[in-house]
Amino acid sequence: MNLPVPRFLRALYRKEPISSFIVLVGAVDMVMGGVGERWSLFSLGLVVTLLAVALRWWQGQKSQEMVIETKPRRYLPPSTSRQPLPMLTQERRRS
């Protein structure tokens, strides 16, 4: 039985599989607890889901900080019209 799953859900699940699995487990606990009127299971599922969402948000914030590039404090001086340096290859001497 294949249920049609929207593309963005599949992409999100493939991007962060661990936190998506934890959200799924928490959501299932919430549904089971809500339908069966087991409020402790419902609250456990709610807490697990909220923790997984917070974990995903925290990981997203951490990756955004890494992407930010810092500007260099000093720049190289402008190039002058001097002649270029010689090549650094050694010429083999024949004896």
C-alpha positions in Angstrom: 0.0 0.0 0.0 1.8 3.1 -1.3 0.5 6.3 0.1 1.3 9.4 -1.9 3.8 11.4 0.1 4.4 15.0 -0.9 7.8 15.7 -2.4 8.8 18.2 0.3 8.2 15.6 3.0 10.4 13.1 1.2 13.1 15.7 0.6 13.0 16.8 4.2 13.1 13.2 5.5 16.2 12.5 3.2 17.9 15.6 4.3 17.7 15.0 8.1 16.8 11.3 8.6 17.5 11.0 12.3 15.5 14.0 13.5 12.7 13.2 11.0 12.5 9.7 12.4 12.3 11.1 16.0 9.5 13.5 14.9 7.7 10.5 13.3 7.9 8.4 16.4 6.7 11.3 18.5 3.8 12.0 16.2 2.7 8.3 16.3 2.9 8.4 20.1 0.7 11.5 20.1 -1.9 9.9 17.8 -2.0 6.7 19.7 -2.3 8.5 23.0 -4.9 10.9 21.7 -7.1 8.2 20.2 -6.8 5.8 23.1 -7.2 8.6 25.6 -3.9 7.8 27.2 -2.8 11.3 28.1 0.6 10.2 29.4 1.5 8.7 26.0 0.2 11.7 24.2 2.3 14.1 26.4 5.3 11.9 25.9 4.8 12.0 22.1 4.4 15.8 22.3 7.6 16.2 24.3 9.6 13.9 21.9 8.2 15.8 18.9 9.1 19.2 20.4 12.6 18.0 21.3 13.2 16.7 17.8 11.9 20.0 16.2 14.2 22.0 18.6 17.1 19.7 17.7 16.5 20.2 14.0 16.2 24.0 14.4 19.4 24.1 16.5 21.3 22.1 13.9 20.0 24.5 11.2 21.2 27.5 13.2 24.7 25.9 13.6 25.1 25.2 9.9 24.1 28.8 9.0 26.8 30.1 11.3 29.4 28.0 9.5 28.2 29.4 6.1 28.8 33.0 7.0 32.1 34.1 5.6 34.2 36.7 7.4 35.8 39.5 5.4 39.6 39.7 5.6 40.9 42.4 7.8 43.8 43.4 5.5 44.1 43.2 1.8 47.2 42.6 -0.3 48.8 45.7 -1.7 48.0 46.4 -5.3 50.3 44.7 -7.8 53.1 46.8 -9.2 54.5 46.8 -12.7 57.6 44.8 -11.8 58.8 41.9 -13.8 57.5 38.5 -12.7 59.7 36.3 -10.6 61.7 33.5 -12.4 60.3 30.0 -12.5 61.3 27.8 -9.6 62.2 24.7 -11.6 65.7 23.3 -11.4 67.5 22.9 -14.6 69.3 19.6 -14.8 73.0 19.9 -15.3 74.7 17.4 -17.6 78.1 16.4 -16.7 
